[in-house]
Amino acid sequence: MIVAEQHIDEKLIGILAQVSDPEIPVLSILDMGVVRSAEIIEGEVFVSITPTYSGCPAMDVIGDDITSALRKEGYKSSVKLVLSPAWTTDWITEKGRRALEEYGIAAPLEAEADKEALLDGKKRVKCTNCGSKNTKLVSQFGSTACKALFKCEDCLEPFDYFKCLK
Ligand SMILES: [Zn+2]
């Protein structure tokens, strides 16, 4: 697991926590782990974000949302993309994982279990509706490319699983 350095000015945490992931509105960009740094330098805020999967949440949207959230609080800002190290699903916080599950998306498993669930058909993914592990992969792609569609064989509910990405 790559632990990414994070430098976020405490004064900015409350503001950034209000900016949500465009695809998963219950998840803030802080929970998603995309904010690498946010610093106030001579009254201007400099934010660095790392994009998630390509084809997943539009980083332009996140950048604009950050700028406008900061503007509302009276800050001028500039947002920069940092591509390395690449974002992984390990960066999603515990709070973010709980929010995902409550939203009906199974949180990413660690890499090995993820592979077993997606490639070997092993029952590793927990149903977000009833908690059963008696679940089956329906499609490698759910509502977006970063999710897979599963179905619970106990309660019969379909649900998305957020794939592990390293
Ligand atoms: Zn179920």
Boltz pocket constraint, residues with backbone or C-beta under 6 A from the ligand:
constraints:
  - pocket:
      binder: B
      contacts: [[A, 127], [A, 128], [A, 129], [A, 130], [A, 131], [A, 132], [A, 152], [A, 153], [A, 154], [A, 155], [A, 156], [A, 157]]
      max_distance: 6.0
